[in-house]
Amino acid sequence: GRVYDGEGQVVPDAVIEIWQANIFGKYDHPEDTSDFKIINDFSGFGRSCTDKDGHFFFITLKPGRVPGRGNTLQAPHVSVNVFARGMLKQQVTRIYFSDEVKANTEDSVLNSIDDDSARNTLIAQRKEGNDEILEYTFDIHLQGKMETVFFDV
């Protein structure tokens, strides 16, 4: 993906951090007491800096569903922290996946966003072509008309 500022210009010096569950829906964290399986050597954490064109990328495993409110399952998602110049604190958002339509409709966090166009700012679009390796595009807009939904945490 790419990071854009409020004027639609790329941000060449942002830092994107991700935190996610593994393919079974288990976080590599002591507070995750679920019975799901741990994957050795998969921490679920990553950090990427944007380049001069605002690009960032991660190579990871697509996460599984994790428990949510009311004994439900959340859709597969990646938690994201965005750090950039001029920001006094990080911004927090999520990445959901366009090919998880059913799970996305069941996710209480995603569906707490009433506006369809705002909700769509959290959906990574799957690239067509390679069925062996799933590839997605996700742009982050820090402000402006296409601003990505950020959460107060």
N, C-alpha and C positions, 0 to 999 in steps of 0.2 A: 504494500500500500504506500500511500504518500500522506504527508502531513501538510495542511494548508492553514494559513492565518486568516483573519477576518476579511482581508482584501482579496483572498483567493490566490495569494502568492505562496509558493512552497516554503517550508521551514527547514532550512538546511542543517540545523543544529539541535533538533529535538531528540529526546531519549524516550523510547517506548519499552516498557517492561510488561511482561505477561506472567500470569499465574494460572494454572489450570490443573484439572484432574487428569488422570490417565484414561486409557480407553475403557476401563472398567468403572469409571466414575469415582475413583479413589485419589484423594490428595496425598502427596508425600509430606505429611505433617502430623505431628503427635496428636493434635486435636481432632483429626479425622479418625473416629473410632468405629467406622463402618467395617463390615466384614468383607468388603470388596478386596480384590487382589492387588497387591503392590507389584509394580514392575521395577525390578532392580535397575539402577542407574538412570531412572527417569525422575527428575526432580519436579517437573512441571513449571519451572521458572526459566525465563529468558529475558535478555536485554538486547535491544538493537538501537543504534544511533542512525538518524537520517543522514543521507549523503547530500551533496550539493544540490541535487534535484528533489530533495524531500522524501526520497524513497527509504523504506525500511522493509525488512523481511525476517521471517522466522521459519525454520524447518522443525516441525514437531509432529506429534501424534494427535489425531483428532480426539478430543476428549469424549468420555462417556457421560451419561446423565448422572447428575448428583441429586441427593435428597433436597427438597425445598420445603416451603411452608405447607402446613396442613397435610403432612404425610404424602406429598406429591413429589414428582420428579421434575427437576429443571431440565430445560433443553440443553444439549451440548453447547458449551460456551467457553470463552477464554476471558478472564478478567484482565483489564488493561489499565496501566498507569501511564500518563503522558506528562513528561517534564519538558518545558521549553522556556526560553528567555522571556522575561517580562511577566512570567506567571509566578505569583507568590507561593502557590502550592500546586501540587500535582492535580491533574484532572483524572477522574476514574470513570471508565466506561466498560462495556462488554462487547465481545464479538460473538455473534450468532452465525449460523451457517444457512445459506439459501436452500440447500437440499435437505434440510431438516424441518420441512413444512409442518408435519403433524406435531412433532415435539415442540416447535416454536409456538404453535397455537395453544399448547398446554402450559407454557412457562409463565408463572405469575409475575416475575419481574419484567419480562418483555411486554406482557400484556397490561402492565400498570401504566404504560405510555399510551394515552388515548389517541394521539395524532398519528395517522398512518405514515405520513412522510417523515415524522420524527423517529418513529419506531424503525423505519427502514434504514436510518443512519447506523443502526447496530447490526445490520445483516451483511456479512461478507458474501460476495457473489462468486460462485464456483466458475472457474474457467473451464471452457470446453476443450476437448482434445485428447487428454491423457487420462485413460481410465485406471491406470495402475497407480499413479500418484495424484492425489487430490490436490488441487491448487486453487486458492481463493484470493480475491482482491478485496481490500478493505482500506478505504481512505478515511482520514481523521480531519475534520474541519473544526478548528479551535473556536471560531466565532462566525457570525454572519448568517446569511440566508440558509446555507446548507449545514449549519452547526450540528456536529455530532451530539447525541444525548450524553450528558455526563451526570453522574450520580453523586449526591451528597453522602459521604460516608464518614 
